[in-house]
Amino acid sequence: MYIVTRHRMDILLYRAVPPPDLDAREVIFRLKLRGRPIEELDYRVLAEKSPFFSGADIEHVVELAADQVLEEIMRTGDQDMRISQRTLLEVLSAERPSILGWLKTIKDYVRYANQTGFYNEVEEYLHQNKL
């Protein structure tokens, strides 16, 4: 019973805050990079390269990219270095979205426990994203 209750709470959270779509991920990148030393960035490409990434996942990617730049500044002494598109894309390619495990778990609930339609919103998301 505990597992069902926990996952139903997850569904309620999903209904309130679904995973960010392409436009939302672009905005999240803009917000998380605002005020940081950056090169010119294509935020749309960053959003396209981050499907299923949550806001927290994107924040983690930005922090890792900033850490790489700081390490390079410490190594070279070049204080003019900025976070680049290349660095962000490298970090994105090395990281995995945290919600994939949850989506795999909830897929079974949609398949086997959706007689009441409680999981219809999640089912639609899974279908739209070919999961």
Rosetta silent file (secondary structure, phi, psi, omega in degrees, C-alpha in Angstrom):
SEQUENCE: MYIVTRHRMDILLYRAVPPPDLDAREVIFRLKLRGRPIEELDYRVLAEKSPFFSGADIEHVVELAADQVLEEIMRTGDQDMRISQRTLLEVLSAERPSILGWLKTIKDYVRYANQTGFYNEVEEYLHQNKL
SCORE:     score description
SCORE:     0.000 S_00000001
   1 L     0.000  -37.428 -179.146    0.000    0.000    0.000 S_00000001
   2 H   -58.020  -43.329 -177.794    2.848    2.438    0.772 S_00000001
   3 H   -63.262  -43.969  179.479    4.217    2.233   -2.774 S_00000001
   4 H   -61.456  -45.522  178.891    0.835    2.984   -4.338 S_00000001
   5 H   -60.336  -44.830 -179.917    0.350    5.962   -2.023 S_00000001
   6 H   -60.824  -45.598 -177.980    3.839    7.266   -2.795 S_00000001
   7 H   -71.321  -31.579  175.448    3.317    6.995   -6.530 S_00000001
   8 H   -66.099  -35.971  174.444   -0.112    8.569   -6.349 S_00000001
   9 H   -63.580  -40.280  176.036    1.534   11.504   -4.591 S_00000001
  10 H   -58.465  -41.314  179.489    4.040   11.567   -7.462 S_00000001
  11 H   -64.821  -42.231  177.431    1.125   11.772   -9.894 S_00000001
  12 H   -60.155  -40.343  176.134   -0.398   14.644   -7.943 S_00000001
  13 H   -65.165  -40.005  178.236    2.948   16.422   -8.154 S_00000001
  14 H   -58.902  -43.924 -178.565    3.114   15.635  -11.876 S_00000001
  15 H   -62.222  -35.357 -179.867   -0.309   17.221  -12.349 S_00000001
  16 H   -77.389  -40.011 -175.538    0.866   20.370  -10.570 S_00000001
  17 L  -141.235   87.269  177.044    4.302   20.548  -12.235 S_00000001
  18 L   -69.815  164.247  176.979    4.865   18.337  -15.292 S_00000001
  19 L   -56.338  144.440 -176.503    8.401   17.952  -16.669 S_00000001
  20 L   -65.476  136.733  176.222    9.453   21.121  -18.505 S_00000001
  21 L   -82.747 -176.111 -176.414    8.780   21.199  -22.225 S_00000001
  22 H   -54.655  -50.192 -178.574   11.148   22.655  -24.828 S_00000001
  23 H   -63.176  -41.008 -179.924   10.108   26.275  -24.247 S_00000001
  24 H   -65.113  -40.554  178.464   10.278   25.898  -20.470 S_00000001
  25 H   -63.688  -37.007  177.462   13.779   24.362  -20.647 S_00000001
  26 H   -62.376  -44.588  178.698   14.931   27.301  -22.766 S_00000001
  27 H   -63.804  -41.763 -179.725   13.618   29.732  -20.144 S_00000001
  28 H   -61.842  -43.267  176.718   15.228   27.713  -17.342 S_00000001
  29 H   -59.624  -44.989  179.439   18.611   27.873  -19.091 S_00000001
  30 H   -58.581  -46.177 -178.305   18.219   31.641  -19.489 S_00000001
  31 H   -66.028  -43.348 -176.213   17.336   32.069  -15.818 S_00000001
  32 H   -71.848  -22.908 -179.378   20.081   29.791  -14.493 S_00000001
  33 H   -97.913   -8.576 -178.597   22.741   31.489  -16.632 S_00000001
  34 L   -61.331  133.019  177.653   21.569   35.058  -15.970 S_00000001
  35 L    84.530   -2.277  178.736   24.254   37.135  -14.278 S_00000001
  36 L   -98.274  154.213  175.998   27.034   34.658  -15.044 S_00000001
  37 L   -72.272  111.099 -177.116   29.945   35.361  -17.382 S_00000001
  38 E  -130.452  152.567  168.136   28.814   33.679  -20.614 S_00000001
  39 L   -79.912  177.265  175.207   29.686   33.717  -24.267 S_00000001
  40 L   -64.272  129.450 -175.544   26.875   34.172  -26.775 S_00000001
  41 L  -120.759  148.161  171.280   24.612   31.154  -26.334 S_00000001
  42 L  -100.554   94.152 -175.669   21.895   29.510  -28.404 S_00000001
  43 H   -64.058  -30.586  179.547   19.426   28.723  -25.646 S_00000001
  44 H   -64.433  -42.971  178.287   17.103   26.913  -28.046 S_00000001
  45 H   -63.010  -41.766  177.694   19.817   24.401  -28.917 S_00000001
  46 H   -59.584  -43.250  178.614   20.524   23.867  -25.224 S_00000001
  47 H   -64.599  -40.693  179.350   16.821   23.187  -24.642 S_00000001
  48 H   -64.844  -31.821 -178.270   16.694   20.806  -27.611 S_00000001
  49 L   -86.489    5.973 -176.977   19.682   18.884  -26.270 S_00000001
  50 L  -127.696   46.349  178.829   18.101   18.442  -22.832 S_00000001
  51 L   -62.668  142.243  178.531   14.894   16.419  -23.274 S_00000001
  52 L    70.768    3.876  176.786   13.475   15.099  -19.989 S_00000001
  53 L   -78.570  133.154  175.783   15.827   17.327  -17.937 S_00000001
  54 L   -82.040  173.494  175.083   14.105   18.892  -14.947 S_00000001
  55 H   -59.703  -40.333  178.349   14.807   22.418  -13.731 S_00000001
  56 H   -66.329  -37.500  177.273   17.109   20.954  -11.078 S_00000001
  57 H   -62.504  -43.061 -179.872   18.911   18.897  -13.737 S_00000001
  58 H   -65.677  -41.495  176.588   19.475   22.028  -15.811 S_00000001
  59 H   -59.628  -41.035  178.060   20.740   23.905  -12.766 S_00000001
  60 H   -62.283  -42.439  178.149   23.179   21.041  -12.141 S_00000001
  61 H   -60.681  -44.799  179.991   24.421   21.235  -15.753 S_00000001
  62 H   -63.015  -43.060  179.132   25.008   24.985  -15.399 S_00000001
  63 H   -63.120  -42.414  178.682   26.893   24.481  -12.122 S_00000001
  64 H   -63.649  -41.033  178.238   29.091   21.778  -13.666 S_00000001
  65 H   -64.316  -42.408  177.826   29.863   24.024  -16.654 S_00000001
  66 H   -62.519  -40.329  177.531   30.709   26.911  -14.308 S_00000001
  67 H   -61.470  -40.779  178.418   32.983   24.596  -12.318 S_00000001
  68 H   -62.192  -42.541  178.931   34.814   23.611  -15.498 S_00000001
  69 H   -64.607  -43.030  178.362   35.376   27.262  -16.378 S_00000001
  70 H   -61.169  -42.281  177.568   36.606   28.019  -12.854 S_00000001
  71 H   -61.378  -40.055  178.862   39.037   25.104  -13.024 S_00000001
  72 H   -67.504  -38.931  176.694   40.342   26.401  -16.343 S_00000001
  73 H   -62.577  -44.563  179.116   40.738   29.904  -14.910 S_00000001
  74 H   -62.336  -38.123 -177.883   42.681   28.477  -11.963 S_00000001
  75 H   -71.859  -42.190 -172.756   44.870   26.448  -14.324 S_00000001
  76 H  -100.688  -24.095 -174.944   45.598   29.206  -16.837 S_00000001
  77 L    82.136    2.732 -179.791   45.070   32.418  -14.880 S_00000001
  78 L   -79.318  100.077 -176.542   42.862   33.733  -17.726 S_00000001
  79 L   -75.145   -7.532 -177.111   40.222   35.747  -15.849 S_00000001
  80 L   -92.835    4.942 -178.910   38.295   36.527  -19.050 S_00000001
  81 L   -67.319  146.896 -178.506   37.012   32.973  -19.601 S_00000001
  82 L  -132.325  160.221  174.664   33.271   32.549  -19.928 S_00000001
  83 E   -69.200  128.395 -175.746   30.793   29.691  -19.947 S_00000001
  84 L  -111.379  163.393  174.506   30.506   28.614  -23.567 S_00000001
  85 H   -58.286  -43.813 -178.753   27.976   26.746  -25.666 S_00000001
  86 H   -59.461  -46.015 -179.715   30.567   24.029  -26.190 S_00000001
  87 H   -62.906  -44.762  179.260   31.115   23.554  -22.466 S_00000001
  88 H   -62.731  -41.849  179.556   27.382   23.374  -21.759 S_00000001
  89 H   -67.149  -36.274  176.369   26.837   20.870  -24.576 S_00000001
  90 H   -63.294  -43.992  179.059   29.725   18.723  -23.327 S_00000001
  91 H   -65.196  -44.022  178.291   28.242   18.654  -19.845 S_00000001
  92 H   -57.461  -40.872 -178.248   24.770   17.897  -21.230 S_00000001
  93 H   -68.836  -21.798 -179.276   26.098   14.961  -23.218 S_00000001
  94 H   -92.055  -16.950 -176.138   27.688   13.496  -20.077 S_00000001
  95 L  -100.420  156.591  177.523   24.653   13.929  -17.792 S_00000001
  96 L  -122.088  142.415  179.794   21.376   11.989  -17.685 S_00000001
  97 L   -64.360  139.502 -177.215   17.982   13.401  -16.713 S_00000001
  98 L   -74.198  -21.992 -175.751   16.920   12.463  -13.204 S_00000001
  99 L   -83.394   -6.365 -178.424   13.261   11.901  -14.076 S_00000001
 100 H   -60.211  -40.222  178.217   13.869    8.993  -16.466 S_00000001
 101 H   -62.287  -42.610  177.940   13.766    6.483  -13.627 S_00000001
 102 H   -63.366  -43.441 -179.656   10.497    7.925  -12.376 S_00000001
 103 H   -63.088  -38.199  177.578    9.030    7.860  -15.899 S_00000001
 104 H   -64.998  -40.529  178.894    9.985    4.199  -16.309 S_00000001
 105 H   -66.370  -47.029 -175.776    8.329    3.346  -12.989 S_00000001
 106 H   -68.840  -24.611  177.497    5.168    5.323  -13.673 S_00000001
 107 H   -59.044  -38.195  176.815    4.862    3.715  -17.109 S_00000001
 108 H   -66.620  -38.291  177.174    4.017    0.437  -15.351 S_00000001
 109 H   -63.647  -40.710  178.174    1.365    2.185  -13.269 S_00000001
 110 H   -62.776  -42.990 -176.593   -0.149    3.610  -16.446 S_00000001
 111 H   -69.685  -40.384 -169.495   -0.122    0.188  -18.083 S_00000001
 112 H  -111.162  -10.173 -174.102   -1.469   -1.868  -15.178 S_00000001
 113 L  -137.509   34.960 -176.901   -3.371    0.445  -12.832 S_00000001
 114 L  -111.106   30.520 -178.490   -5.158    3.076  -14.898 S_00000001
 115 L   -61.370  -31.677 -177.975   -8.667    1.624  -14.849 S_00000001
 116 L   -88.866   -7.871 -177.382  -10.027    4.811  -13.259 S_00000001
 117 L    83.999    8.228 -178.037   -8.188    7.184  -15.597 S_00000001
 118 L   -58.921  -30.988 -175.621   -6.152    8.568  -12.693 S_00000001
 119 L  -102.095   16.621 -175.096   -2.963    8.377  -14.791 S_00000001
 120 H   -59.009  -40.435  179.885   -4.378    9.764  -18.063 S_00000001
 121 H   -63.867  -40.129  178.660   -2.238   12.928  -18.017 S_00000001
 122 H   -69.481  -39.674  178.771    0.907   10.911  -17.515 S_00000001
 123 H   -59.356  -41.942  178.032   -0.167    8.441  -20.186 S_00000001
 124 H   -63.512  -43.023  177.875   -0.571   11.313  -22.652 S_00000001
 125 H   -60.786  -46.086 -179.698    2.892   12.663  -21.751 S_00000001
 126 H   -61.370  -41.987  179.886    4.456    9.232  -22.218 S_00000001
 127 H   -66.038  -45.647 -179.657    2.698    8.833  -25.567 S_00000001
 128 H   -61.391  -33.045 -177.022    3.675   12.311  -26.810 S_00000001
 129 L   -99.558   11.035  175.778    7.302   11.671  -25.884 S_00000001
 130 L    53.549   47.376  177.899    7.345    8.116  -27.281 S_00000001
 131 L  -104.662    0.000    0.000    8.227    6.522  -23.960 S_00000001
